Amino acid sequence: MARFRFPRFKRAVDVFNPQLFENLSLAAFLAWVGLGSDALSSSAYGPPEIYYALKGHEYLSVLLAIGIPLSVFIIAAGYKQVIALFPEGGGGYHTATTLLGPFAGLVSGSALIVDYVLTAAISVASGTEAVLSILPPYWYQERILLDVVILLFLILINLRGMKESIKVLLPIFLAFLLTHAIVLGWGLLSHAGDFPHIAEATIHGAQKDSMEYGWFFIAALVMRAFSLGGGTYTGLEAVANGVHIMREPRVQTGQRTMTLLASSLSLVAGSLIFLYLLYRVEAHGGETLNAALYRDITGNWLAFGVNWGYWVTLFTLISEGLLLFVAANTGVITAPIVMANMAVDRWLPERFSYLSDNFVSRNGILLIGFSAIAILLATRGHVRVLVVLYSINVFITFTLTMAGLSRHWLRQRKSGQPWLWKLTVSFVGLLVTGSILIITIFEKFDAGGWFTLTITGVVIIVGYFIYRHYRAISKRTQELDETMLDVVPENLEPGPVLPLDPRASTAVFFVNRFDGVGLHTLLTAHRMVKGLVHNYVFLLAGIVGQGEFKGIEAVEQLKVYTEAEANQYVAYCRSHGMAATWFATYGTDRIQAMEDLANAAIRYFPNSIFFAGRVIDSSQHSALWGILHDEVSFIIQDRLQKDGFSMMIVPVHVRGMPSKLPNINLPIDMDKSMQLVQPDAKDKSETHEHAD
């Protein structure tokens, strides 16, 4: 029989390569670029919203220019605690789940997913408007098309891997830092002599308003401005979510990245708010507040007959617009990480925890990217509309995170570890984020905040029902496991090692682990082909998903577990007089792994017939089942049959299971003579064979 070969387009990643995680991990600077752009880019719409909220009382900008950096560092200090407690990543989702309970984690994760979709949408829309503001007016009519094209581009580069996407966007990030350091720094230094007058005006304005309206009015106005500019804070969560992709030592790298992010955000946002007041900025004719400020700062930059100020302003606005695209990329990067962690905990379909060969969550990237496109099309890309929908959700996560940290440190009072200062930081963070959340919901609810909260509620409800589905199926498959395995005597001696005949007919089984589904498939196939086949071969794919993408140690543990499960199948078959062996492979793509296993089996046993079990629950809707469960067996069956090999998918019903099963015996001790050998090197280097 001709040798079977699936078409191969590229070589899979070797997940046992000791350099893999080091090569994919990010140093603090690259992590700052990839995960910090969201916060920095919010200077395009966060500080202006704060300044607009103070209309008629602009003197309070001084308080906000101080308060914004202070609150940023308070929240950042809380997230440094998160990084130290959860170095495997997960951020607010893991914090809420572990410290407050699973349902709090579901709420936090759902809020983050919606927030990152809106981050991608508003960042692209804002960036497009910023760039189009320096182009001829007729370009503005094409902004929706440009929004969609840019998001499709971001989806494409992220499918190629995180580090690759960051390298593409690095020059934009550096250009933003350089131009804003020059323009904002010059604006502050050139008017340093006006600082005393600003301080006097602030004191005078506060005294006047306190006498006329009262101090409560001033406090309420400041808090309202804080809440309306809440978009300024949204990027702080991203670092804690992505700490697992950072270079060792992860905790130090993550905390260093958080310091870089908090410092840069504080300097840019605080400077902008203060400079609005210092220059008495007013926007005209569709001009953004930042554009008006940059124009005022650089208006007299003339040299050698050239208006350098115009070109500096132009380049600064371009870098600002392009950085907004980088921020959209942050949403596309980070949301799939949250979704993958939620999928591991069964709040989302399990396919969202799978990683591609580029070690990115392909399904998550596609869903987030196309959801952002849908939001842009629904709102026609209007930034003022998107701003209303934005910033509520991230403060839900902030508040739950700070509440979880506060609860954790309260419980550590008697542990003998330092806790008082950490509790103080997290509790102050809880007060800050909780108050901003309440005011933001109050201010933005009628203006469209209700829509964001509704969508978040829908995600929470869907996640809850997905979890219920998986829990019900898990309970039924566990009952099947108990039914199949409880009748196995534990003290049977393993049978003799029987020789394998490569030329004889062979039954090949795709299995995940030694469980009721695998045994049911084996027994069903054995009744069908008993006396017709000589060899029994088991194929196991160890899939590296988000739960295993923590380092080489986790992959090694996956390998040990997979081979132990395979050994149990072989031991069972030998105890019943059947010649058996197994093959295992390890990778990130389940379909590719199964293709590699089929190739390995057919190379050694060309006369093979394949079997795979499929759990069936007649009470579940077939369309829902197809979404929530991996159905790659049908894909492999189709490809095998096209190449002349037979594959049968054995239905395993988890309802109406037989009450009596044949007596099956499984020895406890595995045969010590089993050896792990490497197959032919010209095939797949990650495929291992268990041979005699």
C-alpha positions, 0 to 999 in steps of 0.5 A: 500500500502506498505510503500516506502523506498529508500535505505539509506546508511548514515544519511545526514548532518544537515545543521541547526546544529549550530556547523557544520560550526565551525567544518568544518572551519579551524584555521589559522595553518590548513589553512596554511597547506591545502592552503600553501603547493603549494607555499612552494613546489614550492621551488623544481622547482621555485628557481632552474629555477631562478638560472639557468637563471643567468648562468654566472652572478650568483652574481645577486642571492643576489639581487634575494634573497632579491627581491623574499621575497620583491615581495612575501610580496607585492603580499601578502599585496594585497591579504590581502586587497582582504580577507578584501573586500571579506571575503566570499571567491572567491579570484581573481575571485570575485575581478576581477568580482566585481571591473573590471566587469564580463568578467574580472572575467571570464578571471581570473577564467578561468586562475585559473582553468587551473593553478590549473590543471597544479599545480596538474600535475606538483606537482605530477610529480615533487614529483614522480621524487624526491622520485624516485631519491632515489630508484633503477633506474628501479622504474623510468620506473613506474613513470607514473603509480605512478603519476596516482595512487597518483592523484587518491588517492588525489581525493579519500581523498578530496571527504571525505572532506577538513579537513580530507584530511589536517589531512592526509597530516599534518605530511608531511607538518611538516616534510618539515618545520623541515628538511628545517629549520635544513638544510637551517638554518645550511647552512646559520649559518655555512657560516655567515663569508662569507657574506661580501665576497659575498657582495663584489663579488656582487658589483664587478660583477655588476660594471663589467657587467654595464661597459661591457653590461650596467645597462639595461642588468642587469635589464633585466636579473633580470626580466627574472630570476624573470619571469622564476621562476614565479612558486614560487608565485603560491600558494599565490592565494589559501588563498584568494580563500579559506577564506570562509572555515576558522574559525571566524573571517574569515578576521583575520584568513585569513590574519594571514594565508597569513602572515604565508604563505608569511613568510615561502615562503620568508624564504625558497625561499630566503634562497635557492637562496642565498645558491646556490651562497654561496655553488657554487652548481652544479648538477650532473648526473640527481641530482636536484639542491636542492639535490646537495645543501642539500648534500653539506650542510650536507656532513660533518655531521659525528658522532659516525661513522655514516654519518648523513648527508646522512640520513638527506639529504635523509629525506629532499628530501623525505619530499620535494617530499611528500610535492609536493603531498600536493601541488597537493592536494591544486590544487584539493582542491582550483580549485573546489571552484573557479569553484563553484563560477563561476557556481553560476554566470552561467559561468559553469554548475550549477552542479559544485556549488553543495556540497556533504554531506562532503561539498566539490564540488564533480563534481569539484574535479572529473573534476580537478583530471582527467584533471590533469591525462590527462595532465600527460599522454599527457606530459608523466610526464616530469617536464621540459615540464610541467614547460613551461606550468606553472606559466603564468596563475596565473600572469594573475589573480595576475595582474587582482586582483591588477588592480581591487584593484587599481581601487577600492581605486582610487574610494575611494578617496572621501569616507573619508576612508584611501585609499592612502597607500592601493592604493600604495600597490595595484599599486606597486603589479600591476607593479610587477605582470604585468611586470612578466606576460609580460616577462613570456609570451614573454620568454615562448610563443614559448616554449609552453606558447602558449598552456597554453594560448590557453587552457585558451582561450578555457575555456573562450569561453566555459564559455561565451557560457554557460553563454549565454545559461543560460541567454537565458533560464532564459529570456524564463522562465521569460517570462513564469513566467510573462505569468502565474503570470501576470493574477493573481489578487492580491486582492483575499481572500484566500479560506477556509482551507480544510481538508486533507484525508491521505487515499485519492488519492494525487497528489504530486509535486516536485517544486523549487519555485513558478514560471511559471514552477511549476504552469504549472505543477500544472495546467496540472496535475489538468486537468488530475486528477481533480475529482480523487484526493483529496489532493495536496502536494508540495515538495521543496528541499532547496539545500545548494550549494557554494552560501549558504555555508557561515554560518548558517545565509545564510542557515536560509535565504534559509529556509525562502525563501523556506517556503515562496514559498511553502506557495504560492502554498498552498494559490493558491490551497486553493483559488481554493477549493483544500486541500493542504500542503507542505513538505520541506527538506534542505541538500547538495545533491539534489537527496537525498533530493528528496528521503527524500521528497518522503519518507515523502509524502508517509508516510502521503499519501500512495496513491500518484502519483508524478509530476515534471515539466521539461523545454524544449527548442527545439532549444537546443541540447539534449546532451548539455542540459543534461550537463548544466541542472540538470536532477535528476527528471528522476532518482527519477522517475525510483526509484519510478516506481521500487517501485510501484509508478507512477511519470509523468514528465510534459514537459514545453516548453519555445518556442511557449507558449500559448498566453491565459491561464485560469484566475488564482487567487492568494491571497497576504496574506498567511493563518496565521493558517499554522504551521510548525511541525516536522515529525516522528523523526525516519525519516529525521530530516531535513524534515519539514512538513507544516500541518493543 
